[in-house]
Amino acid sequence: MKKILLLTAIICFSLFTLTINSQNNIENNKTDTNIYNFTVKNIDKKDIKLDDYKGKVLLIVNVASQCGYTPQYKGLEAIYEKYKAQGFEILAFPCNDFGKQEPGTNEEIKNFCSANYSVTFPLFNKIKVLGDEKEALYNFLTNNTVTGSSDIKWNFEKFLIDRNGNIVTRFRSKIVPEGKEITSAIETELKKG
């Protein structure tokens, strides 16, 4: 009788452990490409929880003020104006990792963007997107099952995020914001809402 009880206890414990592990795997798969677990600082260094953007389609971009791609600010602002009423946001993260092309302070960056490109989309704290000090969000964006595992190559790389906080795709720097490749992808995600 003791052997039967022991065997029953072992089987029950094994089934319980399998169930817990299966549930954890399901949860891990759900969040593998989801950004809502992150908190970042805006350009004024206030904490912003990315789950505040639930229900929005996002384009996350690392930006710089002295880059050959800096004129993309104009295209970013154009698509922001075009789609924001439909639930679209751009989250721009200044970065000085490439050719030291973003040397300014947060205040200087904010003034530059406003004066030169009339930027109205949210700007965030200057961050690192490479190396040991890489922002946790960018570590996540560059290491997942959707975009694979590869570092940011240059300023103005873009990540499209769906209304549920999941990574949809990645666009390299040379792909312009107002081009068909990006606008079609944005429109597809906005229609899913």
C-alpha positions as CSV (number, residue, x, y, z in Angstrom):
1,M,0.0,0.0,0.0
2,K,2.8,2.4,0.8
3,K,4.4,1.7,-2.6
4,I,1.1,2.5,-4.3
5,L,0.7,5.8,-2.4
6,L,4.4,6.7,-3.1
7,L,4.0,5.9,-6.8
8,T,0.7,7.9,-6.9
9,A,2.4,10.9,-5.2
10,I,5.3,10.7,-7.7
11,I,3.0,10.6,-10.7
12,C,0.9,13.5,-9.3
13,F,4.0,15.6,-8.6
14,S,5.4,14.8,-12.1
15,L,2.1,15.9,-13.7
16,F,1.9,19.0,-11.6
17,T,5.5,19.9,-12.6
18,L,4.8,19.3,-16.3
19,T,1.7,21.5,-16.2
20,I,3.6,24.3,-14.5
21,N,6.5,24.0,-17.0
22,S,4.0,24.0,-20.0
23,Q,2.2,27.1,-18.6
24,N,5.6,28.9,-18.2
25,N,6.6,28.0,-21.7
26,I,3.3,29.4,-23.1
27,E,3.8,32.6,-21.1
28,N,7.5,32.9,-22.2
29,N,6.5,32.5,-25.8
30,K,3.8,35.2,-25.5
31,T,6.3,37.7,-24.1
32,D,9.2,36.7,-26.3
33,T,8.4,39.6,-28.7
34,N,6.4,41.9,-26.4
35,I,7.7,45.3,-25.3
36,Y,5.2,46.0,-22.6
37,N,7.5,44.7,-19.8
38,F,9.9,47.7,-20.3
39,T,10.1,51.1,-18.7
40,V,12.2,53.8,-20.3
41,K,12.9,57.4,-19.7
42,N,11.6,60.2,-21.9
43,I,13.7,63.1,-23.0
44,D,12.9,64.9,-19.7
45,K,14.1,61.7,-17.8
46,K,10.7,60.8,-16.5
47,D,9.9,57.1,-16.4
48,I,7.5,55.9,-19.1
49,K,6.0,52.4,-19.0
50,L,5.7,51.0,-22.5
51,D,2.5,49.4,-21.6
52,D,1.1,52.9,-21.6
53,Y,1.1,52.5,-25.4
54,K,-1.2,49.4,-25.4
55,G,-3.5,49.6,-28.3
56,K,-1.1,51.7,-30.4
57,V,1.0,50.7,-33.4
58,L,4.5,51.9,-32.7
59,L,7.6,52.6,-34.7
60,I,10.7,52.6,-32.4
61,V,13.7,54.4,-33.9
62,N,17.3,55.2,-32.8
63,V,18.0,58.7,-34.0
64,A,20.9,61.2,-34.2
65,S,21.2,64.9,-35.1
66,Q,24.4,64.9,-37.1
67,C,23.9,61.8,-39.3
68,G,23.5,61.4,-43.1
69,Y,20.1,59.9,-42.2
70,T,19.0,62.9,-40.0
71,P,16.7,64.2,-42.7
72,Q,14.6,61.2,-42.0
73,Y,13.2,63.2,-39.1
74,K,11.1,65.0,-41.8
75,G,9.7,61.6,-43.0
76,L,9.1,60.4,-39.5
77,E,7.1,63.6,-38.7
78,A,5.1,63.2,-41.9
79,I,4.0,59.7,-41.2
80,Y,3.3,60.6,-37.5
81,E,1.0,63.4,-38.7
82,K,-0.6,61.1,-41.2
83,Y,-1.3,58.1,-38.9
84,K,-1.4,59.4,-35.3
85,A,-5.2,59.9,-35.3
86,Q,-5.5,56.2,-36.2
87,G,-3.5,55.1,-33.2
88,F,0.1,55.4,-34.4
89,E,3.1,56.6,-32.3
90,I,6.8,57.0,-33.0
91,L,9.2,56.5,-30.1
92,A,12.6,58.1,-30.9
93,F,15.7,57.2,-28.9
94,P,18.7,59.5,-29.5
95,C,22.0,57.6,-29.6
96,N,25.6,58.6,-29.9
97,D,27.0,55.1,-30.7
98,F,27.6,55.6,-34.4
99,G,30.3,58.1,-35.4
100,K,29.5,60.2,-32.3
101,Q,26.6,61.8,-34.4
102,E,24.5,62.6,-31.4
103,P,26.8,64.5,-29.0
104,G,24.2,66.9,-27.6
105,T,22.4,66.9,-24.3
106,N,18.7,65.9,-24.1
107,E,17.8,69.5,-24.0
108,E,19.9,70.3,-27.1
109,I,18.4,67.3,-28.9
110,K,14.9,68.4,-28.1
111,N,15.6,71.9,-29.3
112,F,17.3,70.7,-32.5
113,C,14.4,68.4,-33.4
114,S,11.8,71.1,-32.8
115,A,13.7,73.9,-34.6
116,N,14.8,71.9,-37.6
117,Y,12.1,69.3,-38.2
118,S,9.1,70.5,-36.1
119,V,9.1,67.1,-34.4
120,T,6.0,66.4,-32.3
121,F,6.3,62.7,-31.7
122,P,7.8,61.6,-28.3
123,L,11.6,61.8,-27.8
124,F,13.3,59.7,-25.2
125,N,16.5,59.8,-23.1
126,K,19.7,59.5,-25.0
127,I,20.7,55.8,-24.8
128,K,23.3,53.2,-25.8
129,V,22.2,50.6,-28.4
130,L,25.5,48.7,-28.5
131,G,27.8,47.1,-26.0
132,D,27.7,46.4,-22.4
133,E,25.6,49.5,-21.6
134,K,23.0,48.7,-24.2
135,E,19.5,49.8,-23.2
136,A,17.4,46.8,-22.1
137,L,14.7,47.6,-24.6
138,Y,17.2,47.6,-27.5
139,N,18.8,44.3,-26.3
140,F,15.3,42.9,-26.5
141,L,14.6,44.4,-30.0
142,T,17.8,43.0,-31.4
143,N,17.5,39.5,-29.9
144,N,14.2,37.8,-30.4
145,T,12.4,35.3,-32.6
146,V,11.1,37.9,-35.0
147,T,14.1,40.1,-35.9
148,G,16.7,37.5,-35.0
149,S,19.9,38.3,-33.2
150,S,21.9,41.2,-34.7
151,D,23.1,44.5,-33.4
152,I,21.9,47.9,-34.7
153,K,24.0,48.8,-37.7
154,W,23.6,52.6,-37.7
155,N,21.3,55.4,-36.8
156,F,17.6,55.4,-37.8
157,E,16.9,51.7,-37.6
158,K,13.2,51.1,-37.1
159,F,11.2,48.5,-35.3
160,L,7.4,48.2,-36.0
161,I,5.3,47.1,-33.0
162,D,1.7,45.9,-33.2
163,R,-1.2,47.1,-31.1
164,N,-0.5,44.2,-28.6
165,G,3.1,45.2,-28.0
166,N,4.6,42.5,-30.3
167,I,7.5,43.1,-32.6
168,V,6.3,42.8,-36.2
169,T,9.4,43.6,-38.2
170,R,12.6,45.6,-38.5
171,F,13.7,48.2,-41.1
172,R,17.3,49.1,-41.6
173,S,18.5,52.7,-41.7
174,K,18.3,53.2,-45.5
175,I,14.6,52.4,-45.6
176,V,12.9,55.8,-45.5
177,P,9.9,56.3,-43.1
178,E,7.5,57.7,-45.7
179,G,8.4,55.0,-48.3
180,K,5.9,52.3,-49.3
181,E,7.7,49.5,-47.4
182,I,7.1,51.2,-44.1
183,T,3.8,52.9,-44.7
184,S,2.3,49.7,-46.0
185,A,3.4,47.8,-42.9
186,I,2.0,50.5,-40.7
187,E,-1.3,50.6,-42.5
188,T,-1.6,46.8,-42.3
189,E,-1.1,46.9,-38.5
190,L,-3.5,49.8,-38.1
191,K,-6.3,47.9,-39.9
192,K,-5.9,45.1,-37.4
193,G,-7.2,47.3,-34.6
